[in-house]
Amino acid sequence: MHLKITGFTLLAMLLGCNAAYAANLEAGKAASAQCVGCHGPKGISMAGTFPNLAGQKVEYLTAQLKAFRGKTRVAPVMNGMAAALKDEDIDNLAAYFASLKACE
């Protein structure tokens, strides 16, 4: 029984990783144009009030964007920015920012 649970857990993790790799980095880069003003052109913010996005984990970025979109995380500017994003857009943005080096 323990091996079955571990196998299912491993399979779920692998499928999650494959979904991240299926994202379109070029589409994410294009969509990131709306993020540049606050988060910088390479995902490194110039202001301490805005977080760096470069190098963050895909799962974290995805969860945050979905929380902003669903308004379970309240930040008026981000709620507005994320409102029109589809799941595919979120996946692409998350993959793009995750692909960037954290210290450029």
N, C-alpha and C positions, 0 to 999 in steps of 0.2 A: 504494500500500500504506500509506504513512504517513497519508494522509487517512482510510482505513478505520479504522485503529487510533484515530486522534483522534476520529472519529465515534462509534465504540463507547464510548470513554472518556467522551465528552460525554453520550451517551445514558445510560450507567450512573450518571453523576453526577446527571442530571436525574431519573431514576427514584428515586434515593436521596432527593433533596430532596422529591419528591412523597410518598414514604412518610412522611416526617416531618410534612408538612402534613396527612396523612390521620389523624394521631393525634387523639384526643379530649382537648382541653385540660381540659374539665370533669371528665372521668373521672380525668385525671392530678391535678387539684387535689384531688379527693376522696381518691384513693389517697395523696396526699402527707401526709395526716394522721398517718401512721405515721412520717414523716420529721422532723416538727416538733421533737420532743424534742431532737434533736442538730443539725439543720441549720436550725432557725428557721422561723417561720411563713411567711416570704417567701423562703426559701432562703438566708438570710444567717445564718450560724452566730454564736452569741454566744460560743463558746469557740474558742480557737485550735487545739484538737486535732481539730476537725471542719471539713471543707472547706465553703465556700460552694457552693451548687448553682445559685443564680440566675445566669442569663446564660451558663452553660456551653453549649458546643455540643452539639446533639442527639446527634451521632455519638459524642462522648466519653462522655456520660452513658449512652447505650445500651451502649457497649462495657464500661464499668465495671460496670454492673448485671449484664450477662450474665457477666462474669468473676467477680463475687461469687457469682452463682447457680451457676455451674459449678465454683466453688472453685478456679479457676486464679489468682484473686487472693484471698489468704487474709486475712481479717479476721473473726473469729468472729461479731461482732454483725452485720456486713453480710452475711455468708454466710447467717446465719439469716434476716435480713430479706428477702433476695432469693430464698431457696429456693422460696417459693411463688408468685413472680411469673411470669406467662405473658409471652410475647413482646409481646402487646398491652398488658399492664400496663406493661411496661418502656418501650414506645414512648410511651404516654400520659404517664408520669412524666417521661421525658426531654423531651418536647415542652413539658410544663407548666413545668418548671424553666428550660428554654431561653428560654421566653417572658417570664420575669420579668427586671426590670432588675437588673443586678449591684450597684447601689448605691442601695438603698432604705432 
